[in-house]
Amino acid sequence: QVQLVESGGGLVQAGGSLRLSCAASGDTFSSYIMGWFRQAPGKEREFVAAILRNGDSQFADSVKGRLTISGDNAKNMVYLQMNNLKPEDTAVYHCGAARPLYSATYMYPGVYDYWGQGTQVTVSS
């Protein structure tokens, strides 16, 4: 079992920055792919970024160059630094943990075993 708790969301103007945090507990943190997804009202949950088990980072095309993801295994924390935010980034952001058979499936929400409750990010124009 893994418990995930997100924090750091809020209201920010376009062009601003936020840093989201995800605190993980309950199992060996480093054995999971840790991902960030977002879900806007009326839309499906979509992939944002992930740290794979080999340490590589992956990003959705819509956020490349603006977001970075990092992890601290000692603290069981994952961070999502979001810069140059746009109104279309407005959504609830969820942290997820996955141990899929194939790491290349990191972008699919269905392979994630555990989710946090989410943190709201609102970007005003």
JOCOR-V707953 format. One record per residue. RES is the residue in three letters. PHI is phi in whole degrees, -180 to 180 (NA if undefined). OMEGA is omega as a letter, one per 30 degrees, with the letter a starting at -180 (NA if undefined). NEAR is the number of other C-alpha atoms within 8 Angstrom. Layout:
BEGIN
[[RES & PHI & OMEGA & NEAR] [RES & PHI & OMEGA & NEAR]]
END
This chain:
BEGIN
[[GLN & NA & l & 5] [VAL & -129 & l & 9] [GLN & -109 & a & 11] [LEU & -126 & l & 14] [VAL & -134 & l & 11] [GLU & -93 & l & 14] [SER & -156 & l & 9] [GLY & 105 & l & 9] [GLY & -71 & l & 11] [GLY & 167 & l & 9] [LEU & -103 & a & 8] [VAL & -143 & l & 11] [GLN & -79 & l & 9] [ALA & -55 & a & 11] [GLY & 93 & a & 8] [GLY & -83 & a & 9] [SER & -133 & l & 10] [LEU & -144 & l & 11] [ARG & -123 & l & 10] [LEU & -92 & l & 12] [SER & -123 & l & 11] [CYS & -132 & l & 12] [ALA & -97 & a & 11] [ALA & -112 & l & 11] [SER & -150 & l & 9] [GLY & 109 & a & 7] [ASP & -151 & a & 6] [THR & -68 & a & 6] [PHE & -58 & a & 9] [SER & -70 & a & 7] [SER & -87 & a & 7] [TYR & -108 & l & 11] [ILE & -77 & l & 14] [MET & -111 & a & 12] [GLY & -127 & l & 14] [TRP & -115 & l & 13] [PHE & -127 & l & 14] [ARG & -137 & l & 12] [GLN & -140 & l & 11] [ALA & -92 & a & 10] [PRO & -55 & l & 5] [GLY & 79 & a & 4] [LYS & -120 & l & 6] [GLU & -78 & l & 6] [ARG & -67 & a & 9] [GLU & -124 & l & 8] [PHE & -68 & l & 13] [VAL & -118 & a & 11] [ALA & -161 & l & 13] [ALA & -153 & l & 14] [ILE & -108 & a & 14] [LEU & -84 & a & 13] [ARG & -69 & l & 10] [ASN & -91 & l & 4] [GLY & 94 & l & 6] [ASP & -68 & l & 7] [SER & -110 & l & 9] [GLN & -132 & a & 8] [PHE & -136 & l & 10] [ALA & -69 & a & 9] [ASP & -58 & a & 5] [SER & -70 & a & 4] [VAL & -120 & a & 9] [LYS & -57 & l & 8] [GLY & 87 & a & 5] [ARG & -114 & a & 9] [LEU & -118 & l & 10] [THR & -131 & l & 9] [ILE & -122 & l & 12] [SER & -146 & a & 8] [GLY & -136 & l & 9] [ASP & -128 & a & 8] [ASN & -64 & a & 8] [ALA & -65 & a & 5] [LYS & -103 & a & 5] [ASN & 55 & a & 11] [MET & -125 & l & 12] [VAL & -127 & a & 12] [TYR & -123 & l & 11] [LEU & -127 & l & 12] [GLN & -89 & a & 11] [MET & -117 & l & 12] [ASN & -117 & l & 10] [ASN & 49 & a & 9] [LEU & -66 & a & 13] [LYS & -120 & l & 11] [PRO & -55 & l & 10] [GLU & -71 & l & 5] [ASP & -83 & a & 9] [THR & -62 & a & 11] [ALA & -179 & l & 11] [VAL & -89 & a & 11] [TYR & -101 & a & 12] [HIS & -118 & l & 13] [CYS & -97 & l & 15] [GLY & -134 & l & 14] [ALA & -126 & a & 13] [ALA & -140 & l & 13] [ARG & -131 & a & 11] [PRO & -74 & l & 9] [LEU & -66 & l & 4] [TYR & -117 & a & 5] [SER & -63 & a & 10] [ALA & -67 & l & 5] [THR & -92 & a & 8] [TYR & -58 & a & 13] [MET & -86 & a & 7] [TYR & -101 & a & 8] [PRO & -59 & a & 10] [GLY & -65 & a & 5] [VAL & -89 & a & 10] [TYR & -84 & a & 12] [ASP & -90 & a & 9] [TYR & -135 & l & 11] [TRP & -136 & l & 11] [GLY & -87 & a & 11] [GLN & -80 & l & 8] [GLY & 98 & l & 11] [THR & -136 & a & 12] [GLN & -81 & l & 10] [VAL & -119 & l & 13] [THR & -125 & a & 12] [VAL & -115 & a & 14] [SER & -93 & a & 9] [SER & -90 & NA & 6]]
END
